[in-house]
């Protein structure tokens, strides 16, 4: 399998990508962009839900957002480390799908898996472009144009935002697909996710939107300057 997509979004667990950038994904897929989501783990250590049910929820969320494909590398939950094996696994995904740009969580996050995911993806992007860096699939090197970081937990000043005013409904729908994570039931365990988390995410996106004069926006971080696709006065 050797494809060519526009956007490859990595998350440590299914629902990470949705929390950070679901509305942007919905916007891009509505414009015909090809998007693939790669979850590094199966989130087997989550306080609520099961691996089997999480897969069903993740597939539903991906369908709502219109992504091309969703895959899992099945790296152990809480076992995302910078090892040669893990780097090669991510390199193979990058070389297989040949994304133009890659997204990963922002490094500063209360959950260590999210920061570790970011570091692993950054390392893999560099190695994916090295011709002599070999993996079992023996795919040719590929170098994405950019790596951007989306936010999961916390509120950080974004380097740029995407106007997602017309696509927040899809974001909320994709998050609501994860009933096991965001809805407290009689057999569940109370976590930060079951305590109004979706509403908190909506409030964050509304705040980002207010900063730029739109209703909702998703914020992103980048290590390098951006090239605007319009001039400085917005034309």
URFENFEN-V498595 format. One record per backbone hydrogen bond with DSSP energy under -0.5 kcal/mol. NH is the residue of the N-H (numbers start at 1). CO is the residue of the C=O. Records with the same first field share a line. If there is no record, write none. Layout:
# URFENFEN-V498595
NH = CO / CO
This chain:
# URFENFEN-V498595
3 = 96
5 = 97
6 = 34
7 = 34
8 = 101
9 = 36
10 = 8 / 103
11 = 38
16 = 13
19 = 15
20 = 16
21 = 17
22 = 18
25 = 21
26 = 22
27 = 23
28 = 24
29 = 25
30 = 26
31 = 27 / 28
32 = 29
33 = 28
35 = 33
36 = 7
37 = 69
38 = 9
39 = 71
40 = 11 / 38
41 = 12
46 = 43
54 = 50
55 = 51
56 = 52
57 = 53
58 = 54
59 = 55
60 = 56
61 = 57
62 = 58
63 = 59
64 = 60
65 = 61
66 = 62 / 63
67 = 62
68 = 35
69 = 35
71 = 37
73 = 39
74 = 39
75 = 40
79 = 76
81 = 79
83 = 81
87 = 83
88 = 84
89 = 85
90 = 86
91 = 87
92 = 88
93 = 89
94 = 90
95 = 91
96 = 92
97 = 93
98 = 94
100 = 5 / 6
101 = 6
102 = 146
103 = 8
104 = 148
106 = 150
109 = 107
112 = 110
114 = 111
115 = 111
116 = 112
117 = 113
118 = 114
119 = 115
120 = 116
121 = 117
122 = 118
123 = 119
124 = 120
125 = 121
126 = 122
127 = 123
128 = 124
129 = 125 / 126
130 = 127
131 = 129
133 = 130
134 = 132
138 = 135
142 = 128
144 = 142
145 = 100
146 = 100
148 = 102
149 = 221
150 = 104
151 = 219
159 = 220
160 = 220
162 = 218
164 = 162 / 216
165 = 216
167 = 164
168 = 164 / 165
171 = 167
172 = 168
173 = 169
174 = 170
175 = 171
176 = 172
177 = 173
178 = 175
179 = 177
181 = 178
182 = 178
183 = 179
184 = 182
188 = 185
194 = 191
195 = 192
196 = 194
197 = 193
200 = 196
201 = 197
202 = 198
203 = 199
204 = 200
205 = 201
206 = 202
207 = 203
208 = 204
209 = 205
210 = 206
211 = 207
212 = 208 / 209
213 = 209 / 210
214 = 209
217 = 205
218 = 162
220 = 160
221 = 149
228 = 226
234 = 231
